[in-house]
Amino acid sequence: MTTQESTTFIIVGVTKEGKKFRPSDWAERLCGVMSAFGAERKMKYSPYVGPGDFNGDKAVFVDGRLGEIEPMAYRFMLNFAQDNDLQIVDGVCPLDGKK
């Protein structure tokens, strides 16, 4: 994937119909798929994917650089959102700016 195709996006835990996505810890679970054990023997989220809040709703922040480094993982994140009819916000809020 190229930089133009791999944009930063947010998966918001609200369906396109406006219903909250469940379970309540879905964002942490999804990010856990992308985590690994660090040197200090603790699980660490990927530097390109992280849970957070967006306008008061649970969300997963995906850095577009993931698409260049691990295209399959990037597609997995997009497919998860699409398969669950979740809202996607494109090109905003880089991962280091999540709150």
Beta strands, then each sheet from edge to edge (+ up, - down):
strand 1: 9-15
strand 2: 36-37
strand 3: 43-44
strand 4: 49-54
strand 5: 57-62
strand 6: 86-90
sheet 1: 4+ 5- 1+ 6-
sheet 2: 2+ 3-
end
